[in-house]
Amino acid sequence: MLIRAKSPLRISFAGGGTDVPPYPQKEGGCVLSATINKYAYGTLKPRDDDQIQVRSLDFEIFQSYDVENYDVDGKLIYDGKLDLVKAAINRFQEYSNPKGFELFLQSDAPPGSGLGSSSAMTSTLAGLLREFIGISTTDYGMADIIYKIEREDLGIKGGLQDQYATVFGGFNYIEFLAHEVIVHPLRLKPYILNELTYNLLLCYTGKTRPSDNIISDQVENYKKGKDKTIEGLRELKNMTIDMKNALLLGNLNNFGELLHYSWESKKKMSDRITNPIIDEMYEESRKNGVIGGKLLGAGGGGYMVLYCQFDKKYKVAKKLREMGGKLTEFDFENGGLQTWRSNADS
C-alpha cells in the first residue's frame, strides 16, 4: 500500500509582504491568491524496519537515515541536505514515532520560483505523514503545522500566505490579523474565471532566487520605520481589497491596472525586489499590450504574471521569448492538499 499526496502551487496577485511578521501583528495584512494546476507531489511507502529513505526525483538526490543521523532527543540532525524533509518528520514525531518508510518527492517548479513551491512541498510531506501516522487535523491546523516547520523549526524567513494557500486551494482572500488567520474563499462566476484565465500570461524570467535576503531587507526597513517601505505596505493592503472587489465584480481591466499599481508599491519595500533585467521585461510587455503584472513571490527572479489585452497576447508572448522568458501554460485549481492510498505496488 502506497500513500500519495499533492499540493498545488499558487499565484499571489496582491498583498505579498503584508503577511510577513511583524507587519500583520501590528497593522493586519491581507493577500489575494489562487492555486494553479502545478503541484508538489509525494509518495510514502512503508518499510518493515526503522530506516527512513528519501528520494528527490527532481534533483536525483537519495538520502538514507538510521541511528547515526539522530540527535540525543531522537530528532533528525539538520545538515543542509533535505532539511525540509527532516523538519517535517521531526515535527510529526511529536504525534507518534512511526516505523520506517520511503519517500519519493517531485515538484512542478523549483524552490525560489515565486509560486510557493517550498510550502507546497512541505504541505505534501505533512499530508503524507499525517495519513501514515493516522491523525486528524483541520485545514487551519495543517497550515499552522506547515508554518511552524518552515518558519520556527528551520528558521526560513517569510510570511504566512503560502501555507494557507496550498492547504485550502482555490481563489482566496486571506486576512492576517494579530492572533489569527482567516481564509475567505471567493466564489467567482464562471465567465469571470474564464476571462481571467484567457487574458493572463505566466512567464518564467529565467532564474530562481533565494528570498531570505529580500525579506530580511523588507522587515528591517519596516522596523526602522522607513517611510517608503511603510507606504508601500499600506498601499498594497488597500489595493488588495480593491483587487478582490474588482475580481468579484468582473471588472478585469481594473483588476489588471491594480496589478500594475501593486507591483509599483511592492518595489518600494526593498531595493532588492527587482533588477534591470526584470524591469526591462516588464516595460517591454507594457509597451506591447500588457495592462498590468508583477513578479511573484518575494522578488528578485522566478515567475511573472501579466494581465494582457487579448488581441495583444501573442505579441507580448513573442517579445518575452525573445528576451529569454519562458511562457508556462496553466489553469486554476480549486482543490488544496489532497492525500489518497494506492495499490500500485501490490
N, C-alpha and C positions, 0 to 999 in steps of 0.2 A: 504493500500500500504506500503510495506517494502522497504527500501533501503539497499542494501548489498554491501560489498566491501571485497577484499582480496589483500594482498601484499605479494610477495614472499620473503623468506629468501635467504641468499646468502653465497657463499663460496668465500673468498678472497684469491687468490693464492699468490699474492706478492704485496708489496708496502705499506701494512698497517703500519702506523706510519708516513709515508711521507705526509699523508693528515691531520696531526694534527698540528694546528697552534702553534707556529709561523713558523714552517719549510716551508710550501708551500708558504707563503708570502715572505720569504727570498730567498729560493732556488728553489721553484717549486717542487711539488710532483706528483706521479702517482701511480695508483693501477690497477691491473688486477683482475677482479672478474667475477662471474657468478651466476645468480639466480637459485634456485632449486625448486622442486615441494613440498616444505614445506611452509606453509603460516601463516600469521596473518589474522584472519577473523573478520568481524564485521557486525552487523545488526542494523539499526536505524529504530525505529517505532515511527512515530509522535504521539503526545498526543493532547488532546483538551484543556489542561491547560498549565501553565507555568512551571510545575515541570519537573526536569531532573532526570532520574533514570539510574543507570549504574549497569550492572551485568557482573562480570568476571567469565565466565564459568569454566575456568581452576582452579581458586583459591577459587571458591564458595564465592565470595565477592559481596555484594549488598550495594550500596550507593544511597541515595536519597537527592537531593539538592533543597532547597527552599530559601526564602529571608534571613534567618539567616546564610546561607553559603556564602553570597556575602559580599565584602567589600564596602566602600563608593563609589567606582568608578564602581560598578556593575560587578566586577570580582570575580570569584570563589576563595575562600581562600585556599592556599596550606597548608596541614596539614600532609603530608606523606602518605595519603591514596588516591590511584588512581590519583596522581598529574599529571601524563602524560595526562590523560583524561581531567582533568580540564584545563591544559595549552592549549590543542588543542581547547577546547570550548572557552576559553578566547581569543585566537588568532583569531578565526573566528568571534567572536563578533565584531571585527573591521570592518567587511564587512556588517554584519547585526545582528540584535538581534532577533533570531528566537523564535518561541513558544516552548513549552516543547516537550520532546521526551524521548524514552527509548533506551539505548544502550546495546547490547549483544556482548561481546568480547571473542575471543578464539584464542590461538596460538599453532602451532605445536612444538614450542620449548620455554623453559623458558628464561627470561632475564638472561644475563651472559653466554649464551651458546656459544658465539662466532660466531653465524650465523646472527647477525644483527637483532635479533628479536625485540628489542626495537624500532628501526627505522621503521621496517616493521609494527609494531602496530601503531606507530604514523602516518605512511602513510595511513593505513586503516582508522584511525579516521579522518584524513584530507580529505580522499576521501568521506567518509560518509557525513561530514559536508559541503563540497563543493557542493555535489549533493543536499543536503537538502536545503541549502541556495539559490542555483541556480546561482553560479558564475562560471566564466571560467578562467582557468589558463593553461599555458604551462607546460610541464614536468619539465623544468628548474625552473619555478616559483613555482611549487608544492614542488620540492626538497628543494628549498630555504626556503619555509614556514616551512617545517618539521625540517630543520636545526635550524631555529630560535626558534621553540617551544622547542627543546631539549637543545640546547647549550646556547641560550640567555635567554629565559623565565624561564627555570628550572635550568640553570647552570650546566647541566650534562656534564662532561668532555669527550672529544672525538674528532674524526675527522669529515671529510666531506663525506667519501665514502659511508656509508650505506644508506644515504638519497637518493643519486642519483642511487645507485644500485637497490633499491627496486622499485623506481618510474619508471625507464626506463626498467628494466628487461633485461634478456639475457646475453650474453658474452660481456663485455665492457672493454676497456682500457680507464681509466678516468684520465685526467690531472687536476691538481690543481695548478693554477697559482696565481699570486699576487692578481688579482682582478676578476678572473672568473674561472669557472669550465667548462671543455669541455669533453663531453662523446663521445667516438668513438666506435660505435658498431662493433663487429668483425663478419665477415661472414665466419664461419668455414665450410669446406667441410663435408658432412655427414659422410664419413668414419673416419675423424679425430675425430669428436664428438663421434661417436660410440666407437672408440678405447679408447678414453679418459675415457668415462663412464665405459667401461668394466674393465679398469685397476685401477680405483680409489676405495678406501675404505674410508668410513666416520665413525669415531668411537667416541662415547661419552666416555670421560675419567672418568666419574663418579661423577663430581661435577661442579657446576657453580661457577662463581667468580665475585665480583664487580670489574669493570675495572678502576674506578676513581683513585685509588692509583697507579696503574701501569702506567697510562697515565700521572699523575702528576709527577711521578718519571722520566719518559722519557723526559717530557717537561723541568723539572728543570735541568736535565743533559745537555740537549741541550743549554739552556740559559746560563748555567755556562761554556759552551764551552768544555765539557768533550770529549776528543779525541775519546774514544771508542764509545760513542753514535753517534757522528757526522760521524765517519767512518761507523758505521752500517747503518745509514740512507742513506748515499750516495751510499753504496753498494746495498742496497735494491732498490733504484731508478734505478740504472743501470741494475740490474738483472730483474726488472720488464719489462723493454724494451726488454731484451733478451728473457724472457719467452714468451712475446707476439709474438715475431718473431718466436720462436720455435713452438708455438702453431699453428700459421697461416701456417707454412711450413710443419706441421705434424711430426716434429722431437720430438716425445713424450718421448723417453728415455732421450734426452737432457732436455726436459721440467721437467722430474722427478728429474734429477740431480740438476737443477736450483732451484727446490722446496726445496731440501735439503740445498743448499747453502744460500737460502734466509732465512731459519729458523736459520741457524748459524749466519747470520748477524742480524736478528731480536733480538736474545738473547743478543747482545751487547748493546742494547738500554737501558735495565734496568735489574737489578738482579732479579726482581720480575716476569719476563715474564714466567719463567719455574720453576719447582720444581723437587725434586728427583724422585717422582712417575712418572711424565710425561717423564722425561729423560730416565727412565728405560723402559717404554713402547715403546718409540721411538727407543731406541737402540736395544731392542729385535726384534722389527719389522724389523729393518735394517738387523739384523742377519738372519732373516727368509725370506728375499726376497724383501723388500721394497727398491726402488731406492731413493725416497725422500719423505718428508712430512713436515707438520708444524702444530702447534696449531693455531686454528682460532681465530680471534678477538684480543683483547689486550694481551691475555695471561693469565696464572695462572690456567686455567681449561677450561671446556667446551668441544668442539668438536675438533678432529684432522682429517686432510685429508691426505691420504697416496697414493702415486703412486707406484704400485706394479708390479712385473713380473707376467704375467697372470697365469703361471703354479704354482706359489708360493702363490697365493692369498688365497687359502683355509687354507694353513699352517699359514699365518700371522693372518688371522681371528681367527683361533683356539687359537693361542698364546695370542692375545689381550683379548679374552673372558676369558681365564684362569687368566689373570691379572686384571680382573674386568671391562674391556671395554665392551661397548655395540655397536654392529655394526648396522648401520642405512641404509636401502635401500633408494635410491634416484635416481632421474633423473633430467636433466637440464630443466629449464623453460625459454621459450623465452619471455613471457609476463611480464609486470610490474604491477603496480597498476591497478586494474580493479574495476569498480563500475557498478551496474545494479539495476533495480527495479523488485520487485517480488509481485505477488498477493497471496502469500501463506497463508496469514491470512484473506483473504477476503471471 
